């Protein structure tokens, strides 16, 4: 069941970028009040991923060597990913993503590294920010439904998050596509 309580993202915090030549890596860190094993399952299990992630996976991401097709929300774009590292419940790597799960007294410190085109770094930060909020609510047992892909760009608070991250990273915020016309 999805909680219909209005969701509003918090401030743009817990993110940084690393620049190595022309390559940019977005790093987001979030403390979650959930055990690493539960967070690991949400990061690797296709049923969990479709509830919060910006993609759907056609198989589990829990095993090194697993070849999985990722279908990106709202775009239909499909990419092939191979899990290059899976050390449950600590480290997961595939495609251009790396997840680190560290146990802390209140749950898990989750860190994401995402290699991303510089032009879209603020969008990526805002998208993952919202996705991690949705993940946290899902693990709490109060899911709010996936907010990802082009649909997230029309979500209240999206533009503010993008602008805040763009300022933090000293980049220009890309312009969102126009909102589709509503039918009368």
C-alpha positions, -999 to +999 in steps of 0.1 A: +000+000+000+013+035-009+011+063+017-006+093+002+008+117+028+024+145+008+061+141+003+085+170+003+122+164-002+145+178+024+174+202+017+201+193-007+227+178+016+250+148+018+263+151-017+296+160-034+313+156-067+348+144-076+363+157-108+390+136-124+399+152-157+367+152-178+351+125-156+327+135-129+315+113-100+285+122-079+288+109-043+257+108-021+257+097+015+226+090+035+221+075+070+192+051+070+176+036+102+176+001+087+199-028+090+225-033+062+209-066+052+175-049+046+192-021+026+212-047+006+180-064-004+164-032-015+195-025-037+196-059-053+161-074-055+141-066-086+108-063-067+123-038-043+141-019-070+109-012-090+095+004-059+122+031-055+150+030-081+151+050-114+152+017-132+138-018-132+161-048-132+151-081-149+172-101-124+189-099-091+220-077-087+233-097-057+258-119-075+291-111-092+289-118-129+251-114-131+241-099-164+210-078-159+189-056-182+180-022-166+150-004-180+151+033-170+118+047-156+097+067-179+121+064-209+120+028-219+158+030-224+174-004-217+210-008-207+229-040-200+247-042-167+270-068-153+276-069-115+313-065-111+314-066-073+289-080-048+300-083-012+268-087+008+258-066+027+287-042+022+296-033-014+278-035-047+291-024-081+276-025-116+276-003-146+286+032-134+273+028-099+290+018-067+272+013-034+289+011+000+268+000+031+284+007+065+268-005+097+262+023+122+246+022+156+212+034+142+213+014+110+233+019+078+254+046+062+247+042+025+271+059+000+265+059-037+292+068-063+277+075-097+299+084-127+278+110-146+280+135-174+289+169-159+259+185-177+235+164-157+252+163-123+225+185-106+197+164-121+214+132-110+219+145-074+182+156-072+170+123-087+190+101-063+181+124-034+144+117-041+150+081-048+168+076-015+140+093+003+116+069-014+138+040-004+139+050+032+101+053+033+098+019+016+120+002+042+101+019+070+069+003+057+053+035+046+060+035+008+051+066-012+056+051-047+085+055-071+093+091-081+119+087-109+127+095-145+110+123-164+080+121-141+102+132-112+110+164-131+075+176-127+073+167-090+070+197-066+104+204-052+124+190-081+135+223-095+144+236-061+166+205-054+182+208-089+190+245-083+204+238-048+227+211-061+238+232-091+248+260-067+267+235-044+286+220-074+291+253-092+274+240-124+246+253-145+213+236-139+199+220-170+164+231-180+136+206-174+114+196-204+081+214-206+053+199-185+029+179-207-004+197-214-033+184-193-064+172-210-096+189-201 
